[in-house]
Amino acid sequence: MQALELLAPARNKDIGIAAIDCGADAVYIAGPDFGARKAAGNSFEDIAELCAYAHRFGVRIFVTFNTLWQEGEEEEAHAQLLRAQAAGADAFIIREPRIAAWKDITVPLHASTQCAIRDVERARYFESLGCSRIILERELSLEQIREIGAAVGCELEFFVHGALCVGYSGECRLSEYLDGRSADRGECIQACRSLYDLVDGDGRVLLRKKAILSLKDFNLKARLEDLADAGVCSFKIEGRLKNASYVKNVVRDYSLALDALVAKYPDRYCRASFGEVTGGFVPDTAKTFNRGYTELFLDGKRGRWSSMDAPKSMGEEIGTVQRIRRLPGQAMQFSVKPLRRDLVLRNGDGFAITTADGVTGFRGDVCDGLQVHCKDVPDLREGMTLYRNINAAFEKALEAQACRREIPVRLSVRVHGRYVLELHAVTQDGREVLSPFHTDVETAENRERAEAMLREQLGKRSGCYRFSVEELSVETAGGKLPLLSAATINSMRRLVAEDLDSLPREKKSRVDPGMTGEAVTGPLASSAVPPVSSAGLTGGSPSELMRSKYCVRYELGLCPKYQGAKPPKDLFLLNNGRRLALHFDCAACEMSVTPDRK
């Protein structure tokens, strides 16, 4: 049986708990330092609280240590790894191979996507270091994933949703070159979302003020079965800088999709953690932050992947702008011609339009039917396509309709004589208690009514305790039941819940942890394990700022290989006086970016 894991991002402890409640099987989060998102650090006290909550459901917490270290940082990194381990971390997502040599780091190690794993050789290298899991490059095809999975014995993790870096993971130096802030240190400025002019060697401007390097967002919800069949066991959501509503919406959407996959193949797959999610909202990833969606190279084919017109979130297309009226006091009103008849606008909805300078966003202060009253938006014109990137009603539902996660319990009640009831409870994750309950009451004259009350009251939820009764059996001697009040039965239910909750919670999940992160032996068992270099992986030169499967020429219909075009000999990107040269390796079907030295 293969356990399938939905891996959610968490900027902080509260978002991590929300992700667990919505169905995540694992959560990744950073400690104070050494995570690839510098703005998403957390204290070890918060990590300990998150681990304690997660382990109630067999959910695992992975702490990120996926930056490159500078000279003199090794000792502090080691100390933080030990503190995260003591806080209850279930694995470390790493980039520095030296971590594998430390004998006191005993939790499993996962090779980060920043390790640029996109071929068998690279995968085997990190497996040889002792990594129990490798996180694959996002720009791989299913066949490449399958090939790597067949060549290694460790687990495979793959991103399935969220923002896409245009360059290969862990090999982008664009931010550092343009602004001095390195993605290797968690300080990426997202230069791929900036606006550029595209010019040819003769100085002709082919595109002006476009986010030429910006990609759409990943969305592989429809491909989870294909990925599982290719060997992926962990399905990762990007977004450690995203807010709680984004994480809850996406996690719930993908958790339901994984549940459907497990239900389709119950003898092949199961979820990696325990518990069932009830209540909550109806998820819809079209209503949360996105730049449009793509499946990228998953089928081994090129497509139109760019979001150059909309590097920010556009949201869902809802219609076109009509009948604009500019009003006194820098206000305006307009009407919307909807794409769907059921379109409902709410006060506070956020809207977006595309202009020559990119994306313009604004709020609807008052929405009356299909009429929108707002502050003046000078760029708004009749006939423009209108998008809604903040759905106020949906955001309120996310906030108000919280999901609740509970561990299913099989409960049996045995009545011994007139005064003693024995409650036997077994949880989905294997915890078991036998709780005796003594009574001093009369025998119920109407057994059926007494049993119905017993079932009704025992089946209720137990306040702060996260257990739900999925099976309930009642056994009596002589067919008699004591006459118990609702309050008494509620006390019995709370007693069982308290007994279950008091049992020690081990780091238990349905996932076979495989390798334990113990130190490797032989030539690698030294603190002098060399860092892995990206040189030679793509045939690129050290001057490369970025290399990508994405190709500007293909995006613009200028590809000589697939589109039969005759492109300009030279292409350059211009931004604030900086000039970048584009290079095209048609044999490898890759594009690279270098500084223009001319």
C-alpha positions in Angstrom: 0.0 0.0 0.0 1.5 3.3 -1.1 0.9 6.2 1.3 0.2 9.5 -0.5 1.2 12.7 1.2 -0.2 16.2 0.7 2.6 18.6 1.7 1.5 22.1 2.6 3.5 25.3 3.1 3.4 27.4 6.3 4.7 30.9 6.8 3.9 30.5 10.5 2.5 28.2 13.1 -1.1 29.3 12.7 -1.1 28.7 9.0 0.5 25.3 9.6 -2.4 24.4 12.0 -5.0 25.6 9.5 -3.3 23.5 6.7 -3.5 20.4 9.0 -7.2 21.1 9.8 -7.9 21.3 6.0 -6.3 17.9 5.3 -2.5 18.3 4.9 -0.5 15.1 5.6 2.7 17.1 6.2 3.7 20.8 6.6 7.0 22.4 5.7 8.1 25.5 7.7 11.3 27.4 8.4 13.1 28.0 11.6 14.7 31.4 12.4 17.3 31.2 9.7 18.6 29.1 6.8 15.3 28.8 5.0 14.9 29.8 1.3 12.3 32.4 2.2 13.9 34.8 4.6 10.7 36.5 5.3 9.1 33.3 6.7 11.2 32.5 9.7 9.8 31.0 13.0 10.9 30.4 16.5 11.6 26.9 17.8 8.9 27.4 20.4 6.3 27.8 17.6 7.8 24.8 15.7 7.4 22.7 18.8 3.8 23.7 19.2 3.1 23.0 15.6 4.8 19.6 15.9 2.7 18.7 19.0 -0.5 19.6 17.1 0.5 17.8 13.9 1.5 14.5 15.7 -2.0 14.2 17.0 -3.0 13.2 13.5 0.2 11.5 12.3 1.0 14.7 10.3 4.7 15.3 9.9 6.6 18.6 10.1 9.5 19.3 7.8 11.9 22.2 8.7 13.7 23.9 5.8 17.5 24.4 5.9 17.8 24.9 2.2 20.1 27.9 1.7 23.8 27.9 0.9 25.9 28.7 3.9 28.5 31.5 4.0 31.8 31.1 5.7 31.5 30.9 9.5 27.8 29.9 9.5 28.3 26.1 9.8 28.3 26.1 13.6 25.1 28.1 14.0 23.4 26.0 11.3 24.3 22.9 13.2 23.0 24.3 16.5 19.7 25.3 14.8 19.3 21.8 13.3 19.7 20.3 16.7 17.1 22.7 18.2 14.6 21.9 15.4 15.2 18.2 16.0 14.5 18.6 19.7 11.3 20.6 18.9 9.9 17.5 17.2 10.8 18.0 13.5 10.2 14.9 11.5 12.6 15.7 8.6 14.9 18.4 7.3 14.7 19.8 3.8 18.4 20.5 3.1 20.7 21.9 0.4 24.1 21.6 2.0 25.4 18.0 1.7 27.6 18.5 4.8 24.5 18.0 7.0 24.5 14.3 6.1 27.8 13.8 7.8 26.7 14.9 11.3 26.0 11.9 13.4 23.8 13.8 15.9 21.3 14.7 13.2 19.0 11.6 13.3 15.8 12.7 11.5 15.4 11.9 7.8 16.9 14.3 5.3 15.1 15.5 2.2 17.2 16.9 -0.7 15.6 20.3 -1.5 14.4 21.3 -5.0 17.2 23.8 -4.7 19.6 20.9 -5.3 18.6 20.9 -9.0 17.6 17.3 -9.2 16.5 16.6 -12.8 18.4 13.5 -13.9 19.3 10.1 -12.6 22.9 10.9 -11.8 21.9 13.9 -9.6 19.2 11.8 -7.8 21.6 9.0 -7.1 24.2 11.4 -5.7 21.8 12.7 -3.0 20.5 9.3 -2.3 24.1 8.2 -1.7 24.4 11.0 0.9 21.6 9.4 2.9 18.7 11.4 1.8 15.5 9.5 2.2 13.6 11.7 -0.2 14.5 13.9 -3.2 12.5 16.9 -4.3 12.5 17.0 -8.0 12.9 19.9 -10.4 9.5 21.3 -11.5 10.2 21.3 -15.2 10.4 17.6 -15.6 8.1 15.4 -17.7 6.3 12.3 -16.4 8.7 10.1 -18.2 11.7 11.8 -16.6 10.1 11.4 -13.2 9.4 7.7 -13.9 13.0 7.2 -15.0 14.4 8.8 -11.8 12.0 6.8 -9.6 13.1 3.5 -11.2 16.8 4.4 -10.6 16.6 5.2 -6.9 15.2 3.7 -3.8 14.3 6.9 -1.9 10.9 8.7 -2.0 10.0 11.2 -4.7 8.4 14.6 -3.9 7.0 16.9 -6.7 5.4 20.3 -6.7 1.8 20.3 -7.9 0.6 23.8 -7.3 1.7 27.4 -7.0 4.2 29.8 -8.3 6.9 28.7 -10.8 10.4 29.9 -11.0 11.3 30.5 -14.6 14.9 29.2 -14.1 15.9 25.8 -13.0 15.7 25.6 -9.2 18.8 26.5 -7.2 20.7 27.8 -10.3 19.2 31.3 -10.7 21.6 34.2 -10.1 19.4 36.9 -11.7 18.3 38.5 -8.4 21.8 38.6 -7.1 23.2 40.1 -10.3 20.5 42.8 -10.6 20.1 43.8 -7.0 22.7 42.1 -4.9 20.2 39.9 -3.1 20.7 36.2 -3.6 18.0 33.6 -4.0 20.6 31.1 -2.5 20.2 33.1 0.7 16.4 33.4 0.7 16.4 36.9 -0.6 15.1 36.6 -4.1 13.6 39.8 -5.5 11.6 37.9 -8.1 13.2 39.6 -11.0 11.3 37.2 -13.3 8.2 39.2 -12.4 9.7 42.5 -13.5 8.9 44.3 -16.7 11.4 44.2 -19.6 11.7 45.4 -23.1 12.6 42.7 -25.7 15.0 44.1 -28.4 16.9 42.5 -31.2 20.5 43.0 -32.3 19.5 46.0 -34.4 17.8 47.7 -31.5 14.3 47.1 -32.7 11.8 46.8 -29.8 9.8 43.7 -30.2 8.0 43.9 -26.9 7.7 46.8 -24.5 7.1 46.7 -20.7 6.2 43.1 -20.5 7.0 40.6 -17.7 8.7 38.4 -20.3 10.2 36.0 -17.8 7.1 35.5 -15.7 5.4 32.1 -15.8 1.8 31.1 -15.0 1.3 29.1 -11.8 1.5 25.3 -11.5 -1.8 23.4 -11.2 -1.6 19.6 -11.4 -4.8 18.7 -9.5 -6.0 16.8 -12.6 -2.7 14.8 -12.8 -2.3 13.4 -9.3 -3.1 9.9 -10.5 -0.4 10.2 -13.3 2.2 11.4 -10.8 1.4 8.7 -8.3 1.7 6.1 -11.0 5.1 7.6 -12.0 6.3 7.1 -8.4 5.6 10.4 -6.7 4.5 9.9 -3.1 4.5 13.5 -1.8 2.5 16.2 -3.6 3.8 19.6 -2.7 2.1 23.0 -2.6 4.3 26.1 -3.1 3.6 29.1 -1.0 5.6 29.8 2.3 4.9 33.5 1.8 1.2 33.1 1.1 -1.6 34.0 3.5 -3.9 31.7 5.4 -6.8 31.9 3.1 -4.7 30.8 0.1 -3.2 27.9 2.0 -6.6 26.7 3.3 -8.2 26.9 -0.1 -5.5 25.1 -2.0 -4.9 22.4 0.7 -8.6 21.6 0.9 -8.9 21.4 -2.8 -6.0 19.0 -3.2 -6.9 17.0 -0.1 -10.3 16.2 -1.6 -8.6 15.3 -4.9 -6.3 12.8 -3.1 -9.3 11.4 -1.2 -10.9 10.7 -4.5 -7.8 9.0 -5.8 -7.6 6.8 -2.7 -11.3 5.9 -3.1 -10.7 4.9 -6.7 -7.8 2.6 -5.8 -8.4 1.5 -2.1 -6.1 -1.5 -2.4 -3.2 0.6 -3.9 -3.2 3.9 -2.0 -4.0 5.4 1.4 -3.4 8.9 2.9 -0.2 9.4 4.8 -1.8 10.7 8.0 -4.9 10.0 10.0 -8.2 11.8 10.6 -11.1 13.0 8.7 -12.0 16.6 7.8 -15.6 17.8 8.3 -17.4 21.0 7.7 -15.7 24.0 6.2 -16.0 25.7 2.8 -16.2 24.5 -0.8 -12.7 25.1 -2.2 -12.1 26.9 -5.5 -8.5 27.7 -6.6 -9.9 30.0 -9.4 -10.9 32.3 -6.5 -7.5 32.6 -4.9 -4.2 34.1 -6.0 -3.0 32.8 -9.4 -1.4 34.1 -12.6 -3.4 31.7 -14.7 -2.5 28.0 -14.6 -0.3 25.6 -16.5 0.8 22.0 -16.4 4.2 23.1 -17.8 6.3 20.3 -19.3 4.5 17.3 -17.6 3.5 15.7 -20.9 6.9 16.4 -22.4 5.5 19.0 -24.8 5.9 22.7 -25.1 3.1 25.1 -24.5 2.3 28.7 -23.9 3.5 29.1 -20.3 4.0 32.8 -20.0 2.1 35.2 -17.8 3.9 38.2 -19.3 0.7 40.3 -19.4 -0.2 39.5 -15.9 2.7 38.8 -13.5 0.4 39.5 -10.6 -2.8 37.6 -9.7 -5.6 38.3 -12.1 -8.1 36.0 -10.5 -11.1 34.7 -12.4 -12.4 36.4 -15.6 -15.9 37.6 -14.8 -16.9 39.8 -17.8 -16.4 43.1 -19.6 -16.6 46.7 -18.5 -19.6 48.8 -19.6 -21.1 52.3 -19.1 -18.4 54.0 -17.2 -19.4 57.2 -15.4 -16.7 59.5 -13.8 -18.1 61.1 -10.7 -17.1 64.2 -8.6 -14.5 63.6 -5.9 -12.3 61.2 -7.9 -15.0 58.5 -7.9 -16.5 56.4 -10.7 -19.1 53.8 -11.4 -19.5 51.2 -14.1 -21.5 48.1 -14.9 -20.3 44.6 -15.7 -21.5 42.5 -18.6 -21.1 39.1 -17.0 -19.7 35.9 -18.5 -22.1 33.9 -16.3 -25.7 34.6 -15.4 -25.1 33.6 -11.8 -22.4 36.3 -11.2 -22.8 38.0 -7.8 -20.6 41.0 -6.8 -20.1 41.9 -3.2 -18.8 45.0 -1.4 -15.1 44.8 -1.1 -14.5 42.6 -4.2 -11.1 43.1 -5.8 -10.8 43.6 -9.5 -8.0 43.6 -12.1 -7.5 44.8 -15.7 -4.5 44.5 -18.0 -3.0 47.7 -19.4 0.0 48.7 -21.5 2.0 49.0 -18.2 0.9 45.6 -16.8 -1.9 44.9 -14.3 -4.0 47.5 -12.5 -6.0 46.4 -9.5 -8.7 48.2 -7.5 -11.4 47.5 -5.0 -15.2 47.8 -5.4 -16.3 49.9 -2.5 -20.0 49.4 -3.2 -21.3 46.6 -5.5 -25.0 46.9 -6.2 -26.1 44.1 -8.5 -23.7 44.4 -11.4 -23.0 48.0 -10.7 -19.6 48.9 -9.2 -18.8 52.1 -7.3 -15.2 52.8 -6.6 -12.4 55.3 -6.6 -11.5 56.5 -10.1 -9.3 54.1 -12.1 -7.9 56.3 -15.0 -6.9 53.3 -17.1 -10.4 51.7 -17.0 -12.1 51.7 -20.4 -15.4 50.3 -21.7 -15.0 46.9 -23.4 -12.0 45.9 -21.2 -12.0 42.3 -19.9 -12.6 42.4 -16.1 -11.2 39.9 -13.6 -12.0 39.4 -9.9 -8.9 38.7 -7.9 -10.5 39.1 -4.5 -13.9 37.4 -3.9 -15.1 39.0 -0.7 -17.9 36.4 -0.1 -15.4 33.6 -0.6 -12.9 35.1 1.7 -15.6 35.5 4.4 -16.5 31.8 4.0 -12.9 30.8 4.3 -12.7 32.7 7.6 -16.1 31.8 9.1 -16.5 28.2 7.9 -13.5 26.5 9.5 -12.7 22.9 8.8 -12.5 20.5 11.7 -10.2 17.5 11.7 -10.9 14.5 13.9 -9.7 11.0 14.5 -12.3 8.3 13.8 -13.0 6.0 16.8 -14.6 2.6 17.0 -16.5 2.5 20.3 -18.1 -0.4 22.0 -20.2 -0.3 25.2 -20.5 -3.4 27.3 -23.0 -3.4 30.2 -22.1 -5.7 33.1 -25.0 -6.2 35.4 -26.9 -3.2 36.6 -24.2 -0.8 37.7 -21.0 -1.1 35.5 -20.5 0.0 31.9 -17.2 -0.7 30.1 -16.3 1.6 27.2 -13.7 0.2 24.8 -12.4 2.7 22.2 -9.9 2.1 19.3 -8.8 5.1 17.2 -7.9 5.0 13.5 -4.2 5.5 14.4 -4.2 2.5 16.8 -4.6 4.1 20.2 -6.8 2.0 22.5 -8.4 2.5 25.9 -10.7 0.6 28.2 -12.7 3.0 30.4 -14.9 1.6 33.2 -17.9 3.7 34.2 -19.9 3.0 37.4 -23.5 3.9 37.8 -26.1 3.7 40.5 -29.4 4.0 38.6 -32.5 2.0 37.8 -32.8 -0.2 34.7 -34.5 1.5 31.8 -38.0 0.2 31.1 -37.8 1.0 27.4 -34.5 -0.5 26.2 -34.8 0.8 22.6 -35.3 4.4 23.8 -32.4 4.1 26.2 -30.1 2.7 23.6 -31.1 5.4 21.1 -30.1 8.1 23.7 -26.9 6.3 24.4 -26.0 6.2 20.7 -27.0 9.8 20.2 -25.1 11.3 23.1 -21.9 9.1 22.6 -21.9 10.0 18.9 -21.6 13.8 19.6 -18.3 15.6 19.3 -16.3 16.1 22.5 -15.6 19.8 22.6 -11.8 20.4 22.3 -11.1 16.7 21.8 -10.5 15.8 18.2 -12.3 12.4 18.1 -15.4 11.3 16.2 -17.3 8.0 16.6 -17.5 6.2 13.3 -18.7 2.8 14.7 -20.7 2.2 17.9 -21.8 -1.1 19.3 -23.8 -1.8 22.5 -23.6 -5.2 24.2 -25.7 -6.0 27.3 -26.2 -8.9 29.6 -29.8 -10.0 29.5 -30.8 -7.2 27.1 -31.0 -4.6 29.9 -29.6 -1.0 30.0 -29.3 1.4 32.9 -31.5 4.5 32.8 -28.9 7.1 32.1 -29.4 10.9 31.7 -28.0 12.8 28.8 -25.6 14.6 31.2 -24.3 11.3 32.5 -23.7 9.9 29.0 -21.9 13.1 28.0 -19.6 12.6 31.0 -18.9 9.1 29.7 -18.0 10.5 26.3 -15.7 13.1 27.8 -14.0 10.4 30.0 -13.2 8.3 26.9 -11.9 11.3 25.0 -9.7 12.4 28.0 -8.3 8.8 28.3 -7.5 8.7 24.6 -6.0 12.2 24.6 -3.8 11.3 27.6 -2.1 8.5 25.7 1.5 9.2 24.6 1.5 10.6 21.0 4.3 9.0 19.1 5.6 10.3 15.7 3.3 7.9 14.0 2.0 8.1 10.4 1.2 5.7 7.6 4.5 6.6 5.9 7.4 4.3 6.1 10.2 6.8 7.1 12.7 4.6 5.3 16.2 5.9 6.0 16.6 7.7 9.3 19.2 10.2 8.4 22.0 8.3 10.2 25.4 9.3 9.2 26.8 7.7 6.1 30.0 5.8 6.2 33.0 5.8 3.9 34.5 8.8 2.0 31.4 11.0 2.5 31.4 10.6 6.3 33.3 13.9 6.9 32.4 17.5 7.6 34.4 18.2 4.5 31.8 16.7 2.1 32.0 19.1 -0.9 29.0 21.2 -1.8 27.4 20.1 -5.0 28.2 22.3 -8.0 25.7 23.1 -10.7 28.5 23.2 -13.3 28.2 20.7 -16.1 24.5 19.9 -15.4 23.3 21.9 -18.4 26.4 22.6 -20.3 26.1 26.3 -19.3 28.9 28.6 -18.6 29.7 30.1 -15.1 28.4 33.5 -16.5 24.9 32.2 -16.8 22.4 34.0 -14.6 19.6 31.5 -15.4 18.8 28.5 -17.5 15.3 27.4 -18.3 13.0 25.0 -20.2 10.9 28.1 -20.9 11.8 29.8 -24.2 10.9 33.3 -25.3 11.3 32.5 -29.0 8.7 29.7 -28.7 6.4 31.9 -26.7 6.4 34.5 -29.5 6.1 32.1 -32.4 9.8 32.5 -33.3 11.0 29.0 -32.7 13.0 27.6 -35.6 12.8 24.0 -34.3 9.0 23.6 -33.7 7.5 26.6 -35.5 9.7 26.8 -38.6 10.4 30.5 -37.9 13.5 32.6 -38.7 14.1 34.5 -35.5 16.4 37.5 -35.1 20.0 36.4 -34.6 20.3 38.2 -31.2 17.7 39.0 -28.5 18.1 41.1 -25.4 16.1 42.1 -22.3 16.3 45.7 -21.1 15.3 46.9 -17.7 16.4 50.2 -16.1 19.4 50.5 -18.3 20.5 46.9 -17.6 20.9 44.7 -20.7 20.6 40.9 -20.6 21.5 38.6 -23.4 19.3 35.6 -24.3 20.8 32.4 -25.6 19.0 29.4 -27.2 20.3 25.8 -27.0 17.9 24.2 -29.5 19.6 20.8 -29.1 18.7 20.7 -25.3 15.6 22.9 -26.0 16.6 25.4 -23.3 17.1 29.1 -23.0 19.7 30.9 -20.9 20.3 34.4 -19.7 23.7 36.1 -19.3 24.8 39.7 -18.7 25.4 41.5 -22.0 29.1 42.2 -22.0 29.1 44.2 -25.2 
